[in-house]
Amino acid sequence: MKMITTLTAAAALACMIAACDGPQEKAGAAKDEAAAKAAGLRYEGNGPGERAGKAADRIDRATAKAREAQADALEYEGQVIQAKADAQADKLEDQAENIRKAAEQRAKSLKDQAGELREQR
């Protein structure tokens, strides 16, 4: 999962460095260009559809980033739950060992008492 996150972050960084257009920005630019051609004008970029698409692409990237952060948080929460369960199980195992040792000592003591009682005959 960490590798996917790293690859996603690297791709996003590369996209920002290259200033690549997102799909909605490209679609908005195409609409703006078509509208300009229909009006007999030359399209020079940065029209309203392109700007709106660019904003929508930023929202999509932020949403994807937030979703990835939530997924990471859920995975971490699962790891914390497992660690707590492991710690609790270790504590219970220690308690069980102590109970067994105490029972063994008590049984030995009772056996010794029984032996002493038999010798009194």
C-alpha positions in Angstrom: 0.0 0.0 0.0 2.9 2.4 0.8 4.3 1.7 -2.7 1.0 2.7 -4.3 0.8 5.8 -2.2 4.4 6.7 -3.2 3.6 6.1 -6.8 0.5 8.2 -6.7 2.3 11.0 -5.0 5.1 10.8 -7.6 2.6 10.9 -10.4 0.8 13.9 -8.9 4.1 15.7 -8.4 5.2 14.9 -12.0 1.8 16.2 -13.2 2.2 19.4 -11.3 5.7 20.0 -12.5 4.7 19.4 -16.1 1.6 21.5 -15.6 -0.5 18.9 -17.2 -4.1 19.6 -17.8 -6.6 17.4 -16.0 -9.5 15.8 -17.9 -12.0 18.4 -16.9 -9.7 21.2 -17.8 -9.1 19.6 -21.2 -12.8 19.2 -21.7 -13.5 22.8 -20.7 -10.8 24.0 -23.1 -12.3 22.0 -25.9 -15.7 23.5 -25.2 -14.2 27.0 -25.1 -12.3 26.4 -28.3 -15.5 25.1 -30.0 -17.5 28.1 -28.8 -14.8 30.5 -30.1 -14.7 28.8 -33.5 -18.5 29.0 -33.7 -18.3 32.7 -33.0 -15.5 33.1 -35.6 -12.9 33.9 -33.0 -9.4 32.5 -32.4 -9.2 30.6 -29.1 -6.1 31.6 -27.1 -6.7 29.4 -24.0 -7.8 30.2 -20.5 -11.5 30.4 -21.2 -14.3 30.1 -18.6 -14.8 26.4 -19.3 -11.1 25.7 -19.0 -10.8 27.6 -15.8 -13.9 25.8 -14.3 -12.5 22.5 -15.5 -9.1 23.3 -13.9 -10.9 24.1 -10.6 -12.9 20.8 -10.8 -9.7 18.9 -11.5 -8.1 20.5 -8.3 -11.2 19.4 -6.4 -10.9 15.9 -7.8 -7.2 15.7 -6.8 -7.9 17.0 -3.3 -10.8 14.5 -2.9 -8.5 11.6 -4.0 -5.8 12.8 -1.7 -8.3 13.0 1.2 -9.6 9.5 0.4 -6.1 8.1 0.4 -5.4 9.8 3.7 -8.6 8.3 5.1 -7.6 4.8 3.8 -4.1 5.2 5.4 -5.8 6.2 8.7 -8.0 3.2 8.6 -5.1 0.9 8.0 -3.2 2.5 10.9 -6.2 2.2 13.1 -6.3 -1.6 12.3 -2.6 -1.9 13.1 -3.2 -0.1 16.5 -6.1 -2.5 17.2 -3.8 -5.5 16.4 -1.0 -4.2 18.6 -3.4 -3.6 21.5 -4.8 -7.2 21.1 -1.3 -8.6 21.0 -0.3 -6.7 24.2 -3.5 -7.9 25.9 -2.9 -11.5 24.8 0.7 -11.3 26.1 -0.6 -10.0 29.4 -3.1 -12.8 29.7 -0.4 -15.4 28.8 1.7 -14.0 31.6 -1.2 -14.2 34.0 -1.9 -17.8 32.9 1.7 -18.7 33.5 1.6 -17.2 37.0 -1.6 -19.0 37.8 -0.1 -22.3 36.6 3.1 -21.7 38.7 1.0 -20.9 41.8 -1.1 -24.0 41.3 2.0 -26.1 40.8 3.5 -24.8 44.0 0.2 -25.3 45.9 0.0 -28.9 44.5 3.6 -29.6 45.6 2.9 -28.2 49.0 -0.2 -30.4 49.4 1.7 -33.5 48.1 4.5 -32.8 50.7 1.8 -32.5 53.4 0.3 -35.8 52.3 3.7 -37.4 52.4 4.3 -36.1 55.9 0.9 -37.4 57.0 1.7 -40.9 55.6 5.0 -41.0 57.5 3.2 -40.3 60.8 1.7 -43.8 60.8 
